[in-house]
């Protein structure tokens, strides 16, 4: 049971880590989009 709990925590950690990486990539893409939009003006 203890080993199963560790595996469960590890999976959740990986899951949230991927969401965090995804949000950073999304924000960078958004920043580039805003920068290009302002440079066109």
C-alpha positions in Angstrom: 0.0 0.0 0.0 2.9 2.4 0.8 4.5 1.7 -2.6 1.2 2.3 -4.4 0.8 5.7 -2.6 4.3 6.8 -3.7 3.5 5.8 -7.3 0.2 7.9 -7.1 2.1 10.9 -5.8 4.7 10.6 -8.5 2.0 10.4 -11.3 0.3 13.5 -9.9 3.7 15.4 -9.7 4.4 14.5 -13.4 0.9 15.6 -14.4 1.1 19.0 -12.7 4.7 19.5 -14.0 3.5 19.0 -17.6 0.7 21.5 -17.1 3.2 24.0 -15.7 5.5 23.5 -18.7 2.5 23.9 -21.0 1.4 27.1 -19.4 4.9 28.6 -19.8 5.0 27.7 -23.5 1.5 29.1 -23.9 2.5 32.4 -22.2 5.7 32.7 -24.3 3.6 32.1 -27.5 1.2 34.8 -26.3 4.0 37.3 -25.6 5.4 36.8 -29.1 2.0 37.3 -30.6 1.4 40.5 -28.7 4.9 41.8 -29.6 4.3 41.1 -33.3 0.9 42.8 -33.2 2.4 45.9 -31.6 5.4 46.0 -34.0 2.9 46.0 -37.0 1.2 49.1 -35.7 
